[in-house]
Amino acid sequence: MLQTDRLKFAAGIPTVPVLVQELLAFRVKIDPLTAHDSYGSWREGSHDDLVLAVAVAAWYGERPALPTLPDLPGSAVYFSRG
């Protein structure tokens, strides 16, 4: 998302340079024996919390819109557990 300019940051946020560095340093590692993947920075003491917070927001923003329930009478929203 960073390379395709789909991820943009507001001007004036002081942590943006650190965040961009952390996004570029984040790597996936695949264990050749188990084929399990793990994600993290290639160095210790990084700001993985910034990367993971952006990842969750980006994932949510890229999801298709969920269908909405039709409006029901009254001011409350009713859900049926079926």
Summary of the structure (lengths in Angstrom):
residues: 82
radius of gyration: 19.3
end to end distance: 39.0
largest distance: 57.9
contacts: 121
relative contact order: 0.13
helix: 30%
strand: 12%
